[in-house]
């Protein structure tokens, strides 16, 4: 859970760049990331799909859970 919880902004940006490189190079077709920092990662990873299990105490994007069915 939240590998970058205590990471500063510079390291978070480096993480975003690494994820983009993995996707762009074809090294990974999908990457699953758990984060409570929606603002940081949503701005940088535009192709991300957001799954919200519990909206309590977090900023929830307007568009979420479009790719899942929860029952």
mmCIF file of the N, C-alpha and C atoms, coordinates in Angstrom:
data_MODEL
# 
_entry.id   MODEL 
# 
loop_
_atom_site.group_PDB 
_atom_site.id 
_atom_site.type_symbol 
_atom_site.label_atom_id 
_atom_site.label_alt_id 
_atom_site.label_comp_id 
_atom_site.label_asym_id 
_atom_site.label_entity_id 
_atom_site.label_seq_id 
_atom_site.pdbx_PDB_ins_code 
_atom_site.Cartn_x 
_atom_site.Cartn_y 
_atom_site.Cartn_z 
_atom_site.occupancy 
_atom_site.B_iso_or_equiv 
_atom_site.pdbx_formal_charge 
_atom_site.auth_seq_id 
_atom_site.auth_comp_id 
_atom_site.auth_asym_id 
_atom_site.auth_atom_id 
_atom_site.pdbx_PDB_model_num 
ATOM 1   N N  . UNK A 1 1  ? 0.844   -1.180 0.000   1.00 0.00 ? 1  UNK A N  1 
ATOM 2   C CA . UNK A 1 1  ? 0.000   0.000  0.000   1.00 0.00 ? 1  UNK A CA 1 
ATOM 3   C C  . UNK A 1 1  ? 0.887   1.239  0.000   1.00 0.00 ? 1  UNK A C  1 
ATOM 4   N N  . UNK A 1 2  ? 0.563   2.151  -0.850  1.00 0.00 ? 2  UNK A N  1 
ATOM 5   C CA . UNK A 1 2  ? 1.148   3.498  -0.871  1.00 0.00 ? 2  UNK A CA 1 
ATOM 6   C C  . UNK A 1 2  ? 2.664   3.494  -0.740  1.00 0.00 ? 2  UNK A C  1 
ATOM 7   N N  . UNK A 1 3  ? 3.327   3.020  -1.761  1.00 0.00 ? 3  UNK A N  1 
ATOM 8   C CA . UNK A 1 3  ? 4.786   2.952  -1.718  1.00 0.00 ? 3  UNK A CA 1 
ATOM 9   C C  . UNK A 1 3  ? 5.434   4.322  -1.573  1.00 0.00 ? 3  UNK A C  1 
ATOM 10  N N  . UNK A 1 4  ? 4.736   5.366  -1.941  1.00 0.00 ? 4  UNK A N  1 
ATOM 11  C CA . UNK A 1 4  ? 5.339   6.707  -1.907  1.00 0.00 ? 4  UNK A CA 1 
ATOM 12  C C  . UNK A 1 4  ? 4.692   7.613  -0.869  1.00 0.00 ? 4  UNK A C  1 
ATOM 13  N N  . UNK A 1 5  ? 4.120   7.030  0.135   1.00 0.00 ? 5  UNK A N  1 
ATOM 14  C CA . UNK A 1 5  ? 3.385   7.790  1.147   1.00 0.00 ? 5  UNK A CA 1 
ATOM 15  C C  . UNK A 1 5  ? 4.220   8.922  1.755   1.00 0.00 ? 5  UNK A C  1 
ATOM 16  N N  . UNK A 1 6  ? 5.454   8.658  2.063   1.00 0.00 ? 6  UNK A N  1 
ATOM 17  C CA . UNK A 1 6  ? 6.298   9.675  2.699   1.00 0.00 ? 6  UNK A CA 1 
ATOM 18  C C  . UNK A 1 6  ? 7.345   10.239 1.740   1.00 0.00 ? 6  UNK A C  1 
ATOM 19  N N  . UNK A 1 7  ? 7.155   10.002 0.470   1.00 0.00 ? 7  UNK A N  1 
ATOM 20  C CA . UNK A 1 7  ? 8.118   10.444 -0.533  1.00 0.00 ? 7  UNK A CA 1 
ATOM 21  C C  . UNK A 1 7  ? 7.894   11.911 -0.882  1.00 0.00 ? 7  UNK A C  1 
ATOM 22  N N  . UNK A 1 8  ? 8.981   12.643 -1.079  1.00 0.00 ? 8  UNK A N  1 
ATOM 23  C CA . UNK A 1 8  ? 8.844   14.054 -1.437  1.00 0.00 ? 8  UNK A CA 1 
ATOM 24  C C  . UNK A 1 8  ? 8.448   14.202 -2.904  1.00 0.00 ? 8  UNK A C  1 
ATOM 25  N N  . UNK A 1 9  ? 8.108   15.421 -3.297  1.00 0.00 ? 9  UNK A N  1 
ATOM 26  C CA . UNK A 1 9  ? 7.591   15.693 -4.639  1.00 0.00 ? 9  UNK A CA 1 
ATOM 27  C C  . UNK A 1 9  ? 8.574   15.309 -5.744  1.00 0.00 ? 9  UNK A C  1 
ATOM 28  N N  . UNK A 1 10 ? 9.855   15.545 -5.530  1.00 0.00 ? 10 UNK A N  1 
ATOM 29  C CA . UNK A 1 10 ? 10.861  15.218 -6.557  1.00 0.00 ? 10 UNK A CA 1 
ATOM 30  C C  . UNK A 1 10 ? 10.914  13.715 -6.809  1.00 0.00 ? 10 UNK A C  1 
ATOM 31  N N  . UNK A 1 11 ? 10.862  12.926 -5.756  1.00 0.00 ? 11 UNK A N  1 
ATOM 32  C CA . UNK A 1 11 ? 10.905  11.470 -5.916  1.00 0.00 ? 11 UNK A CA 1 
ATOM 33  C C  . UNK A 1 11 ? 9.602   10.935 -6.506  1.00 0.00 ? 11 UNK A C  1 
ATOM 34  N N  . UNK A 1 12 ? 8.477   11.578 -6.178  1.00 0.00 ? 12 UNK A N  1 
ATOM 35  C CA . UNK A 1 12 ? 7.211   11.173 -6.783  1.00 0.00 ? 12 UNK A CA 1 
ATOM 36  C C  . UNK A 1 12 ? 7.261   11.413 -8.290  1.00 0.00 ? 12 UNK A C  1 
ATOM 37  N N  . UNK A 1 13 ? 7.825   12.530 -8.704  1.00 0.00 ? 13 UNK A N  1 
ATOM 38  C CA . UNK A 1 13 ? 7.947   12.818 -10.133 1.00 0.00 ? 13 UNK A CA 1 
ATOM 39  C C  . UNK A 1 13 ? 8.857   11.797 -10.812 1.00 0.00 ? 13 UNK A C  1 
ATOM 40  N N  . UNK A 1 14 ? 9.931   11.404 -10.162 1.00 0.00 ? 14 UNK A N  1 
ATOM 41  C CA . UNK A 1 14 ? 10.808  10.369 -10.717 1.00 0.00 ? 14 UNK A CA 1 
ATOM 42  C C  . UNK A 1 14 ? 10.062  9.040  -10.845 1.00 0.00 ? 14 UNK A C  1 
ATOM 43  N N  . UNK A 1 15 ? 9.194   8.756  -9.900  1.00 0.00 ? 15 UNK A N  1 
ATOM 44  C CA . UNK A 1 15 ? 8.394   7.538  -9.953  1.00 0.00 ? 15 UNK A CA 1 
ATOM 45  C C  . UNK A 1 15 ? 7.455   7.577  -11.156 1.00 0.00 ? 15 UNK A C  1 
ATOM 46  N N  . UNK A 1 16 ? 6.832   8.717  -11.375 1.00 0.00 ? 16 UNK A N  1 
ATOM 47  C CA . UNK A 1 16 ? 5.949   8.878  -12.524 1.00 0.00 ? 16 UNK A CA 1 
ATOM 48  C C  . UNK A 1 16 ? 6.723   8.663  -13.818 1.00 0.00 ? 16 UNK A C  1 
ATOM 49  N N  . UNK A 1 17 ? 7.916   9.227  -13.908 1.00 0.00 ? 17 UNK A N  1 
ATOM 50  C CA . UNK A 1 17 ? 8.734   9.067  -15.110 1.00 0.00 ? 17 UNK A CA 1 
ATOM 51  C C  . UNK A 1 17 ? 9.113   7.596  -15.330 1.00 0.00 ? 17 UNK A C  1 
ATOM 52  N N  . UNK A 1 18 ? 9.422   6.893  -14.263 1.00 0.00 ? 18 UNK A N  1 
ATOM 53  C CA . UNK A 1 18 ? 9.743   5.469  -14.368 1.00 0.00 ? 18 UNK A CA 1 
ATOM 54  C C  . UNK A 1 18 ? 8.539   4.677  -14.881 1.00 0.00 ? 18 UNK A C  1 
ATOM 55  N N  . UNK A 1 19 ? 7.376   4.952  -14.344 1.00 0.00 ? 19 UNK A N  1 
ATOM 56  C CA . UNK A 1 19 ? 6.163   4.259  -14.779 1.00 0.00 ? 19 UNK A CA 1 
ATOM 57  C C  . UNK A 1 19 ? 5.905   4.538  -16.262 1.00 0.00 ? 19 UNK A C  1 
ATOM 58  N N  . UNK A 1 20 ? 6.043   5.792  -16.669 1.00 0.00 ? 20 UNK A N  1 
ATOM 59  C CA . UNK A 1 20 ? 5.851   6.141  -18.082 1.00 0.00 ? 20 UNK A CA 1 
ATOM 60  C C  . UNK A 1 20 ? 6.861   5.411  -18.971 1.00 0.00 ? 20 UNK A C  1 
ATOM 61  N N  . UNK A 1 21 ? 8.107   5.318  -18.536 1.00 0.00 ? 21 UNK A N  1 
ATOM 62  C CA . UNK A 1 21 ? 9.130   4.616  -19.317 1.00 0.00 ? 21 UNK A CA 1 
ATOM 63  C C  . UNK A 1 21 ? 8.790   3.133  -19.457 1.00 0.00 ? 21 UNK A C  1 
ATOM 64  N N  . UNK A 1 22 ? 8.317   2.513  -18.392 1.00 0.00 ? 22 UNK A N  1 
ATOM 65  C CA . UNK A 1 22 ? 7.934   1.099  -18.447 1.00 0.00 ? 22 UNK A CA 1 
ATOM 66  C C  . UNK A 1 22 ? 6.800   0.873  -19.445 1.00 0.00 ? 22 UNK A C  1 
ATOM 67  N N  . UNK A 1 23 ? 5.829   1.766  -19.438 1.00 0.00 ? 23 UNK A N  1 
ATOM 68  C CA . UNK A 1 23 ? 4.696   1.640  -20.352 1.00 0.00 ? 23 UNK A CA 1 
ATOM 69  C C  . UNK A 1 23 ? 5.133   1.924  -21.785 1.00 0.00 ? 23 UNK A C  1 
ATOM 70  N N  . UNK A 1 24 ? 5.854   3.021  -21.994 1.00 0.00 ? 24 UNK A N  1 
ATOM 71  C CA . UNK A 1 24 ? 6.279   3.414  -23.340 1.00 0.00 ? 24 UNK A CA 1 
ATOM 72  C C  . UNK A 1 24 ? 7.214   2.398  -23.983 1.00 0.00 ? 24 UNK A C  1 
ATOM 73  N N  . UNK A 1 25 ? 8.041   1.752  -23.191 1.00 0.00 ? 25 UNK A N  1 
ATOM 74  C CA . UNK A 1 25 ? 8.994   0.787  -23.723 1.00 0.00 ? 25 UNK A CA 1 
ATOM 75  C C  . UNK A 1 25 ? 8.351   -0.570 -24.024 1.00 0.00 ? 25 UNK A C  1 
ATOM 76  N N  . UNK A 1 26 ? 7.129   -0.763 -23.545 1.00 0.00 ? 26 UNK A N  1 
ATOM 77  C CA . UNK A 1 26 ? 6.461   -2.038 -23.735 1.00 0.00 ? 26 UNK A CA 1 
ATOM 78  C C  . UNK A 1 26 ? 6.849   -3.066 -22.689 1.00 0.00 ? 26 UNK A C  1 
ATOM 79  N N  . UNK A 1 27 ? 7.614   -2.652 -21.703 1.00 0.00 ? 27 UNK A N  1 
ATOM 80  C CA . UNK A 1 27 ? 8.050   -3.567 -20.648 1.00 0.00 ? 27 UNK A CA 1 
ATOM 81  C C  . UNK A 1 27 ? 6.876   -3.999 -19.767 1.00 0.00 ? 27 UNK A C  1 
ATOM 82  N N  . UNK A 1 28 ? 5.823   -3.186 -19.742 1.00 0.00 ? 28 UNK A N  1 
ATOM 83  C CA . UNK A 1 28 ? 4.655   -3.520 -18.938 1.00 0.00 ? 28 UNK A CA 1 
ATOM 84  C C  . UNK A 1 28 ? 3.406   -3.019 -19.652 1.00 0.00 ? 28 UNK A C  1 
ATOM 85  N N  . UNK A 1 29 ? 2.448   -3.907 -19.828 1.00 0.00 ? 29 UNK A N  1 
ATOM 86  C CA . UNK A 1 29 ? 1.189   -3.505 -20.439 1.00 0.00 ? 29 UNK A CA 1 
ATOM 87  C C  . UNK A 1 29 ? 0.257   -2.875 -19.419 1.00 0.00 ? 29 UNK A C  1 
ATOM 88  N N  . UNK A 1 30 ? 0.355   -3.341 -18.197 1.00 0.00 ? 30 UNK A N  1 
ATOM 89  C CA . UNK A 1 30 ? -0.465  -2.810 -17.118 1.00 0.00 ? 30 UNK A CA 1 
ATOM 90  C C  . UNK A 1 30 ? 0.395   -2.645 -15.877 1.00 0.00 ? 30 UNK A C  1 
ATOM 91  N N  . UNK A 1 31 ? 0.110   -1.602 -15.146 1.00 0.00 ? 31 UNK A N  1 
ATOM 92  C CA . UNK A 1 31 ? 0.776   -1.381 -13.863 1.00 0.00 ? 31 UNK A CA 1 
ATOM 93  C C  . UNK A 1 31 ? -0.316  -1.040 -12.858 1.00 0.00 ? 31 UNK A C  1 
ATOM 94  N N  . UNK A 1 32 ? -0.331  -1.762 -11.751 1.00 0.00 ? 32 UNK A N  1 
ATOM 95  C CA . UNK A 1 32 ? -1.294  -1.504 -10.704 1.00 0.00 ? 32 UNK A CA 1 
ATOM 96  C C  . UNK A 1 32 ? -0.588  -0.740 -9.586  1.00 0.00 ? 32 UNK A C  1 
ATOM 97  N N  . UNK A 1 33 ? -1.176  0.375  -9.214  1.00 0.00 ? 33 UNK A N  1 
ATOM 98  C CA . UNK A 1 33 ? -0.558  1.221  -8.206  1.00 0.00 ? 33 UNK A CA 1 
ATOM 99  C C  . UNK A 1 33 ? -1.630  1.641  -7.211  1.00 0.00 ? 33 UNK A C  1 
ATOM 100 N N  . UNK A 1 34 ? -1.314  1.524  -5.961  1.00 0.00 ? 34 UNK A N  1 
ATOM 101 C CA . UNK A 1 34 ? -2.226  1.977  -4.915  1.00 0.00 ? 34 UNK A CA 1 
ATOM 102 C C  . UNK A 1 34 ? -1.686  3.294  -4.379  1.00 0.00 ? 34 UNK A C  1 
ATOM 103 N N  . UNK A 1 35 ? -2.543  4.301  -4.410  1.00 0.00 ? 35 UNK A N  1 
ATOM 104 C CA . UNK A 1 35 ? -2.092  5.608  -3.941  1.00 0.00 ? 35 UNK A CA 1 
ATOM 105 C C  . UNK A 1 35 ? -3.267  6.421  -3.423  1.00 0.00 ? 35 UNK A C  1 
ATOM 106 N N  . UNK A 1 36 ? -2.981  7.221  -2.426  1.00 0.00 ? 36 UNK A N  1 
ATOM 107 C CA . UNK A 1 36 ? -3.959  8.173  -1.917  1.00 0.00 ? 36 UNK A CA 1 
ATOM 108 C C  . UNK A 1 36 ? -3.671  9.571  -2.462  1.00 0.00 ? 36 UNK A C  1 
ATOM 109 N N  . UNK A 1 37 ? -2.665  9.682  -3.302  1.00 0.00 ? 37 UNK A N  1 
ATOM 110 C CA . UNK A 1 37 ? -2.256  10.973 -3.848  1.00 0.00 ? 37 UNK A CA 1 
ATOM 111 C C  . UNK A 1 37 ? -2.781  11.125 -5.275  1.00 0.00 ? 37 UNK A C  1 
ATOM 112 N N  . UNK A 1 38 ? -4.091  11.205 -5.399  1.00 0.00 ? 38 UNK A N  1 
ATOM 113 C CA . UNK A 1 38 ? -4.729  11.294 -6.704  1.00 0.00 ? 38 UNK A CA 1 
ATOM 114 C C  . UNK A 1 38 ? -4.240  12.500 -7.497  1.00 0.00 ? 38 UNK A C  1 
ATOM 115 N N  . UNK A 1 39 ? -4.112  13.643 -6.856  1.00 0.00 ? 39 UNK A N  1 
ATOM 116 C CA . UNK A 1 39 ? -3.704  14.860 -7.562  1.00 0.00 ? 39 UNK A CA 1 
ATOM 117 C C  . UNK A 1 39 ? -2.340  14.695 -8.224  1.00 0.00 ? 39 UNK A C  1 
ATOM 118 N N  . UNK A 1 40 ? -1.403  14.097 -7.538  1.00 0.00 ? 40 UNK A N  1 
ATOM 119 C CA . UNK A 1 40 ? -0.050  13.913 -8.068  1.00 0.00 ? 40 UNK A CA 1 
ATOM 120 C C  . UNK A 1 40 ? -0.045  12.989 -9.277  1.00 0.00 ? 40 UNK A C  1 
ATOM 121 N N  . UNK A 1 41 ? -0.651  11.838 -9.140  1.00 0.00 ? 41 UNK A N  1 
ATOM 122 C CA . UNK A 1 41 ? -0.528  10.825 -10.179 1.00 0.00 ? 41 UNK A CA 1 
ATOM 123 C C  . UNK A 1 41 ? -1.529  11.003 -11.319 1.00 0.00 ? 41 UNK A C  1 
ATOM 124 N N  . UNK A 1 42 ? -2.690  11.547 -11.044 1.00 0.00 ? 42 UNK A N  1 
ATOM 125 C CA . UNK A 1 42 ? -3.673  11.712 -12.117 1.00 0.00 ? 42 UNK A CA 1 
ATOM 126 C C  . UNK A 1 42 ? -3.228  12.762 -13.119 1.00 0.00 ? 42 UNK A C  1 
ATOM 127 N N  . UNK A 1 43 ? -2.534  13.774 -12.659 1.00 0.00 ? 43 UNK A N  1 
ATOM 128 C CA . UNK A 1 43 ? -2.059  14.819 -13.559 1.00 0.00 ? 43 UNK A CA 1 
ATOM 129 C C  . UNK A 1 43 ? -0.968  14.297 -14.482 1.00 0.00 ? 43 UNK A C  1 
ATOM 130 N N  . UNK A 1 44 ? -0.193  13.358 -14.006 1.00 0.00 ? 44 UNK A N  1 
ATOM 131 C CA . UNK A 1 44 ? 0.949   12.854 -14.758 1.00 0.00 ? 44 UNK A CA 1 
ATOM 132 C C  . UNK A 1 44 ? 0.642   11.593 -15.564 1.00 0.00 ? 44 UNK A C  1 
ATOM 133 N N  . UNK A 1 45 ? -0.294  10.807 -15.105 1.00 0.00 ? 45 UNK A N  1 
ATOM 134 C CA . UNK A 1 45 ? -0.619  9.546  -15.765 1.00 0.00 ? 45 UNK A CA 1 
ATOM 135 C C  . UNK A 1 45 ? -2.031  9.633  -16.339 1.00 0.00 ? 45 UNK A C  1 
ATOM 136 N N  . UNK A 1 46 ? -2.145  10.262 -17.484 1.00 0.00 ? 46 UNK A N  1 
ATOM 137 C CA . UNK A 1 46 ? -3.462  10.559 -18.049 1.00 0.00 ? 46 UNK A CA 1 
ATOM 138 C C  . UNK A 1 46 ? -4.240  9.317  -18.467 1.00 0.00 ? 46 UNK A C  1 
ATOM 139 N N  . UNK A 1 47 ? -3.575  8.214  -18.716 1.00 0.00 ? 47 UNK A N  1 
ATOM 140 C CA . UNK A 1 47 ? -4.288  7.015  -19.140 1.00 0.00 ? 47 UNK A CA 1 
ATOM 141 C C  . UNK A 1 47 ? -4.708  6.136  -17.968 1.00 0.00 ? 47 UNK A C  1 
ATOM 142 N N  . UNK A 1 48 ? -4.510  6.618  -16.764 1.00 0.00 ? 48 UNK A N  1 
ATOM 143 C CA . UNK A 1 48 ? -4.835  5.823  -15.574 1.00 0.00 ? 48 UNK A CA 1 
ATOM 144 C C  . UNK A 1 48 ? -6.339  5.671  -15.409 1.00 0.00 ? 48 UNK A C  1 
ATOM 145 N N  . UNK A 1 49 ? -6.759  4.489  -15.001 1.00 0.00 ? 49 UNK A N  1 
ATOM 146 C CA . UNK A 1 49 ? -8.142  4.240  -14.641 1.00 0.00 ? 49 UNK A CA 1 
ATOM 147 C C  . UNK A 1 49 ? -8.199  4.165  -13.126 1.00 0.00 ? 49 UNK A C  1 
ATOM 148 N N  . UNK A 1 50 ? -9.178  4.825  -12.549 1.00 0.00 ? 50 UNK A N  1 
ATOM 149 C CA . UNK A 1 50 ? -9.238  4.955  -11.099 1.00 0.00 ? 50 UNK A CA 1 
ATOM 150 C C  . UNK A 1 50 ? -10.320 4.043  -10.531 1.00 0.00 ? 50 UNK A C  1 
ATOM 151 N N  . UNK A 1 51 ? -9.909  3.258  -9.557  1.00 0.00 ? 51 UNK A N  1 
ATOM 152 C CA . UNK A 1 51 ? -10.822 2.387  -8.825  1.00 0.00 ? 51 UNK A CA 1 
ATOM 153 C C  . UNK A 1 51 ? -10.889 2.899  -7.391  1.00 0.00 ? 51 UNK A C  1 
ATOM 154 N N  . UNK A 1 52 ? -12.079 3.212  -6.933  1.00 0.00 ? 52 UNK A N  1 
ATOM 155 C CA . UNK A 1 52 ? -12.267 3.705  -5.576  1.00 0.00 ? 52 UNK A CA 1 
ATOM 156 C C  . UNK A 1 52 ? -13.046 2.654  -4.797  1.00 0.00 ? 52 UNK A C  1 
ATOM 157 N N  . UNK A 1 53 ? -12.385 2.060  -3.820  1.00 0.00 ? 53 UNK A N  1 
ATOM 158 C CA . UNK A 1 53 ? -13.052 1.063  -2.986  1.00 0.00 ? 53 UNK A CA 1 
ATOM 159 C C  . UNK A 1 53 ? -13.850 1.719  -1.867  1.00 0.00 ? 53 UNK A C  1 
ATOM 160 N N  . UNK A 1 54 ? -13.293 2.764  -1.292  1.00 0.00 ? 54 UNK A N  1 
ATOM 161 C CA . UNK A 1 54 ? -13.962 3.470  -0.200  1.00 0.00 ? 54 UNK A CA 1 
ATOM 162 C C  . UNK A 1 54 ? -13.641 4.957  -0.332  1.00 0.00 ? 54 UNK A C  1 
ATOM 163 N N  . UNK A 1 55 ? -14.624 5.787  -0.577  1.00 0.00 ? 55 UNK A N  1 
ATOM 164 C CA . UNK A 1 55 ? -14.371 7.209  -0.781  1.00 0.00 ? 55 UNK A CA 1 
ATOM 165 C C  . UNK A 1 55 ? -14.175 8.019  0.507   1.00 0.00 ? 55 UNK A C  1 
ATOM 166 N N  . UNK A 1 56 ? -14.232 7.369  1.646   1.00 0.00 ? 56 UNK A N  1 
ATOM 167 C CA . UNK A 1 56 ? -14.078 8.080  2.920   1.00 0.00 ? 56 UNK A CA 1 
ATOM 168 C C  . UNK A 1 56 ? -12.673 8.648  3.063   1.00 0.00 ? 56 UNK A C  1 
ATOM 169 N N  . UNK A 1 57 ? -12.578 9.895  3.431   1.00 0.00 ? 57 UNK A N  1 
ATOM 170 C CA . UNK A 1 57 ? -11.325 10.564 3.782   1.00 0.00 ? 57 UNK A CA 1 
ATOM 171 C C  . UNK A 1 57 ? -10.320 10.702 2.641   1.00 0.00 ? 57 UNK A C  1 
ATOM 172 N N  . UNK A 1 58 ? -10.765 10.644 1.390   1.00 0.00 ? 58 UNK A N  1 
ATOM 173 C CA . UNK A 1 58 ? -9.864  10.862 0.265   1.00 0.00 ? 58 UNK A CA 1 
ATOM 174 C C  . UNK A 1 58 ? -10.545 11.744 -0.772  1.00 0.00 ? 58 UNK A C  1 
ATOM 175 N N  . UNK A 1 59 ? -9.753  12.341 -1.632  1.00 0.00 ? 59 UNK A N  1 
ATOM 176 C CA . UNK A 1 59 ? -10.290 13.100 -2.750  1.00 0.00 ? 59 UNK A CA 1 
ATOM 177 C C  . UNK A 1 59 ? -10.612 12.102 -3.849  1.00 0.00 ? 59 UNK A C  1 
ATOM 178 N N  . UNK A 1 60 ? -11.877 12.048 -4.234  1.00 0.00 ? 60 UNK A N  1 
ATOM 179 C CA . UNK A 1 60 ? -12.324 11.090 -5.240  1.00 0.00 ? 60 UNK A CA 1 
ATOM 180 C C  . UNK A 1 60 ? -12.517 11.815 -6.563  1.00 0.00 ? 60 UNK A C  1 
ATOM 181 N N  . UNK A 1 61 ? -11.891 11.322 -7.619  1.00 0.00 ? 61 UNK A N  1 
ATOM 182 C CA . UNK A 1 61 ? -12.081 11.964 -8.918  1.00 0.00 ? 61 UNK A CA 1 
ATOM 183 C C  . UNK A 1 61 ? -13.526 11.801 -9.394  1.00 0.00 ? 61 UNK A C  1 
ATOM 184 N N  . UNK A 1 62 ? -13.976 12.738 -10.196 1.00 0.00 ? 62 UNK A N  1 
ATOM 185 C CA . UNK A 1 62 ? -15.344 12.700 -10.695 1.00 0.00 ? 62 UNK A CA 1 
ATOM 186 C C  . UNK A 1 62 ? -15.605 11.415 -11.496 1.00 0.00 ? 62 UNK A C  1 
ATOM 187 N N  . UNK A 1 63 ? -14.639 11.009 -12.290 1.00 0.00 ? 63 UNK A N  1 
ATOM 188 C CA . UNK A 1 63 ? -14.776 9.787  -13.084 1.00 0.00 ? 63 UNK A CA 1 
ATOM 189 C C  . UNK A 1 63 ? -13.981 8.680  -12.401 1.00 0.00 ? 63 UNK A C  1 
ATOM 190 N N  . UNK A 1 64 ? -14.682 7.636  -11.971 1.00 0.00 ? 64 UNK A N  1 
ATOM 191 C CA . UNK A 1 64 ? -14.013 6.506  -11.338 1.00 0.00 ? 64 UNK A CA 1 
ATOM 192 C C  . UNK A 1 64 ? -14.865 5.257  -11.486 1.00 0.00 ? 64 UNK A C  1 
ATOM 193 N N  . UNK A 1 65 ? -14.228 4.124  -11.282 1.00 0.00 ? 65 UNK A N  1 
ATOM 194 C CA . UNK A 1 65 ? -14.894 2.820  -11.301 1.00 0.00 ? 65 UNK A CA 1 
ATOM 195 C C  . UNK A 1 65 ? -15.636 2.513  -12.599 1.00 0.00 ? 65 UNK A C  1 
ATOM 196 N N  . UNK A 1 66 ? -15.182 3.075  -13.713 1.00 0.00 ? 66 UNK A N  1 
ATOM 197 C CA . UNK A 1 66 ? -15.839 2.802  -14.985 1.00 0.00 ? 66 UNK A CA 1 
ATOM 198 C C  . UNK A 1 66 ? -15.432 1.458  -15.570 1.00 0.00 ? 66 UNK A C  1 
ATOM 199 N N  . UNK A 1 67 ? -14.372 0.896  -15.127 1.00 0.00 ? 67 UNK A N  1 
ATOM 200 C CA . UNK A 1 67 ? -13.845 -0.345 -15.681 1.00 0.00 ? 67 UNK A CA 1 
ATOM 201 C C  . UNK A 1 67 ? -14.096 -1.555 -14.788 1.00 0.00 ? 67 UNK A C  1 
ATOM 202 N N  . UNK A 1 68 ? -14.892 -1.376 -13.746 1.00 0.00 ? 68 UNK A N  1 
ATOM 203 C CA . UNK A 1 68 ? -15.140 -2.475 -12.813 1.00 0.00 ? 68 UNK A CA 1 
ATOM 204 C C  . UNK A 1 68 ? -16.633 -2.574 -12.479 1.00 0.00 ? 68 UNK A C  1 
ATOM 205 N N  . UNK A 1 69 ? -17.013 -3.741 -12.024 1.00 0.00 ? 69 UNK A N  1 
ATOM 206 C CA . UNK A 1 69 ? -18.344 -3.951 -11.476 1.00 0.00 ? 69 UNK A CA 1 
ATOM 207 C C  . UNK A 1 69 ? -18.152 -4.492 -10.073 1.00 0.00 ? 69 UNK A C  1 
ATOM 208 N N  . UNK A 1 70 ? -18.659 -3.771 -9.090  1.00 0.00 ? 70 UNK A N  1 
ATOM 209 C CA . UNK A 1 70 ? -18.516 -4.217 -7.710  1.00 0.00 ? 70 UNK A CA 1 
ATOM 210 C C  . UNK A 1 70 ? -19.900 -4.584 -7.187  1.00 0.00 ? 70 UNK A C  1 
ATOM 211 N N  . UNK A 1 71 ? -19.951 -5.700 -6.502  1.00 0.00 ? 71 UNK A N  1 
ATOM 212 C CA . UNK A 1 71 ? -21.239 -6.119 -5.949  1.00 0.00 ? 71 UNK A CA 1 
ATOM 213 C C  . UNK A 1 71 ? -21.082 -6.574 -4.523  1.00 0.00 ? 71 UNK A C  1 
# 
